[in-house]
Amino acid sequence: MSSLQIGLVGGRGFVGAELIALLKDSPHMQLAFASSSSKANEPIQNSNLDYISLQPSQISKFKDIDALVLALPNGQARHWVREVELAGMDLCILDISADYRFCDDWVYGLPEINNQHIRKAKRISNPGCYATAAQLALFPLRDILALPPVIFGVSGYSGAGATPNPRNDPNNLKDNLLPYTLSDHIHEREISLHLGQQVRFSPHVASFFRGLSLTIHMDFTQSQDEEELRARLEEFYQESGLVKITREIPKVADIAYSPNAVIGGLDVSKDGRHGVVVSVLDNLLKGAASQAMQNLELALLEG
């Protein structure tokens, strides 16, 4: 079987670089091209290709690709989607931005929860990093939640992108913790929609580079047993190789550079009506690039 050809628009950023490295190691897929206006004609690390400068109207030159990954800032994906459809290209589009996470005609690409819908899908929206960590922890327990879970999140500054700004400035973050988007964060809306349960979310950025940690408070409809809750999580993910359940509180340092999500530290109040759990993952991998690879493999290889 010849390798499936993957085009990447937006190869300059952190996620694009991770995806290029993952494609290099894939036995079934390879990078067909990676676009970056600022790096055009420069060699692509982990590849024998150079970056190219590419406009949406030029995408029809690549009719032989099997999938197009859009690793662009929010608001830019639609231009590429429109040109692919105008050109009549029969390929899978995977969008890493938030542009299509709220669209019913796109498949929401959270493999551990939406596996069957991703198979053979032609339009896949990759979930957000915080949204992935939160839903993995909450989805198996969603039917016993009495009130909106309260989520306290801290991510490394790679989550603020490669373009310089106050949230990825190491000097600004030194000895500091920055809360941001105090209400109506897009991941709060994303989690609430796909979980089918309203949540409350407070994001923060810290001085480490990659990874994120969520501390999630839950109120239950009736008294719960801690061991039974842990068993429910373990059973739900028993066939999901990338989701680990631990008794210990998971640490960001332990999952950096790993495609895994780790859920642990589960603690339940004496009356059994309130629980707390911690969910961690690498925002550039399970929160973006390696999850994109999971989705491409499901859509292109396991359909």
N, C-alpha and C positions, 0 to 999 in steps of 0.2 A: 504494500500500500504506500503510495507516495504521500509526502507530508502535506497536510492542509496548509494553505497559504493565508496568513493573517496580516492585514494592514493595520497600522497604528497611526492615528492622527493625534498629535500632542505628545510626542515622544520626549520632549525636553524635561518634563516635570519629574518629581520623585516617583510617582506611580508608573509613569511610562518607562523609566529606567528599570524598575523592578520587573515589569512585564517583559521587557526585552530580555532580561537575564533568565526569566522562567521559560520563555520560548526557546532560548538557546539550549536548554536542557530537556526540552520536550521531545519524546520519540515520535510524536504524531503530528506536531504542528511546527511551523517555522515562520519567521518574520519575513514578509514580502517587502515591506517598506515601513519606514517611520518618518513622519513629517515633523518639522520644526523650523519655522521661519528664521528664528534667531541662530540656529545651529546648522542651517543648510550647507551642504557640501562637507561638513565635518564628519569624521569617522564615528560610527556608532559603537560604543563599548559593548563587548560581548556579541559582536556581529562582524561580518565581513562587508557590511553595507555602509553607505553614508546617509546622513539625514538629507531629506529633500524638502524643498519648499512646495507646498501644495495648497491650492484653493479648492473650495467645494465643487466648483464647476469643472474641475479637472479629474474628479474621481472616476469618471467613466473610462479613463485610460487603464484602469486596473480591473477590467471585467473578469479576470480569472481568479481573483481572490475569493476565498471561502467565507471570510468574516472580516468585518471592519470594527475595530475597537476605537471608541471616541474617548480620549483622556483629556478633556477640555474643561475650561472653567464653565460654571453654570451659565446657561443661556445661549451657548454656541452650537450645541449638538443639532438643533433643528435644521440648520443650513445644510449640513452634510446628509442628514436623513432625506431631506427634500431632493437633493441632487441624485442620491442613489436611486430613489423611487422614480424620478424623471428619466433616468437612464435605463430603467427596467432591469436593474442588476438583481439577480436572485442570490442574495447572500444574507448571512446573519449579521445584524448590527448589535453590538454590545456597548451601551453607553455607561460610562463610569460617573458621569455627573448626576445631579439630582433632577435633570430636565424631564425624565419620563417615569420617575418613581411613583407618580400619582396618576398615571394614565392607564385606563382599563385595557387598552389594546396592546400594551406592552407587558411582558412577563416579568414579574419581580424576582430577581435572581438570587434568592437565598436558598442554596442547595439543600441544606438539612431540613428545610420546611417545605419548599416548593419544588421538590425534585422532579416530579412527574410532569409538571407544566413546562419546565425548562427544556426537557427532551424535545428535540426538533423545533424549538422556538426560533423564530426569525428576528424577533425584536426583544432584547433583554435589557432590563435596567439593573445595573449593579447597585446593591444597597449601600448606604452610607456606613462608615466605620462604626460610629457610635450606635447607629440603628441596628447593625449586625450584632454587636455585643449585647445590647439590651434585649433584642428579640430572642436570641439564643437562650438567655437566662430565663426569660419570662414566658415564652410560648408554651412550654410543657405545663405551666402552672396557671395559665390565663383563666381557666374555668373556675378557679377558687378565689379569685381576686375580688375583694369587696369595694375597694377604693382605688383611684389612680395611683399606681406605683410612683414613688419619688426617686429620681435617679440623679446621683451626683457623679459627674464625669470629669476626668482629667486626662488630657492627651499631651503627647509630645508635640513640639512645634512644627514638625513636618506636616502635621494636619492642617497647618495654615498655608500650605503651598510653598512654591519656590520663589514666587515674586516677593521681594522685600516688603514687610509691613510690620507694625508694632507687635503682632502676635507670633512672629517667627524671628524676632530680633533678639539674639542671645544676650545682648547688653541690657535690653529692656526686661528680659526674663530672669536675669541673674538674681538669686535670692528672692524670687518673686513667684506669685501665682496669680494669673489673670482670669477673672470671670468675664464672660462676654455673652452677648445675645441673651439677656436676662429673661426674656419671655418670647414665646412663639418661635423658638429655634426650629429650623427646617427639619432637623432630625427628630424633634419632639412630635411634629406633625406626621413624619414618616412612620415612626414607631407606632403612634396611636392608630394610624390608618391600617397598617398591615397586621398589627397585633389584634385589632378589633377591640381595643381597650385603651381609654384615655390614660396618658402618662404625664408626669411633670418632670422636666429635665433641665439641669443646670450645668452647662459646659464650662470647662476651665482649661487653660493651657499652662504648661509648666516648662522648666528649663531643660528637660531631657528631649532627645530628638525624635524617637519613634516609640510607638506603643500607646495604649490607653487603658484606663481602669475605670470601671463603673461600680459604685456602691449603690445597691438598689434596695429600697425599703418597700415592703409589701404588707397590706392588711388583708386578712382572709375572711371569707364568709362564715367560717366556723373554725373551731380549734383544730390545729394541724400538728401532726407528729413530725419532728425533725427528720428522723430516719426514713419515714415514709415519703417525705418530700424529696430527700436525696435519692431514694430508690426510684422515684418517678422520673427525675432528671436522668439518672443512669439508664433506665429502660428506654427512654425516648431517644437517647443518643447512642445506644449500644451498637448500632451499625454505622455510625458517623465517625469515621476515623480521625477527623480533624477537631472534634469537640471532646474535651477531657473534663471529667467531673472529679474534683478533689475535696478532701475534708479541709485541707489547709487553705488559708487565704492566699490566692494566687498573686504573683508579683509581676509587674511590667517587665522587669529585667529578665524573667524566666521565659517570656514569650517573644522577646525581641528577635527578629530574623527568623521567626517560626511561622508556619502557615496555620498553627493551631489556635483555637479559642479555648480558654480554660475558665471553668465556672466552679467556684468553691467558697469556702468560708461560711457556708450556710449556717445561720443561727436563728433560733425561734424563741420568742418570749415564753415565760413560764406559763402563761395562759393559752399559748398556742395560737393566738390571734394575730400576731405580728412577726414577720420574718425579714431577715436581711441576707443578701447574697452578693458576691463580688464576681464580676465578669471582666476578663482581660483578653486582649488580642493585640497583634501588631497592626496598626492602622494602615500601613503600606502593603501588607500582605493579606491576611484574612479579611482585613477591612477594605481591601481594594484589589491588588494585582493577583494574588493567589486565588481569591474568590472569583475573579474574572476568568482565570484559567479553569476553575471548577465548572463554571457556567459554559465556557466554550467546549470543554470536553463532553459535558452532558448534551449540549445542543448539536454538536457536530459528530460525535463518536458513539454516543449511546442512544440516539434517537430511534 
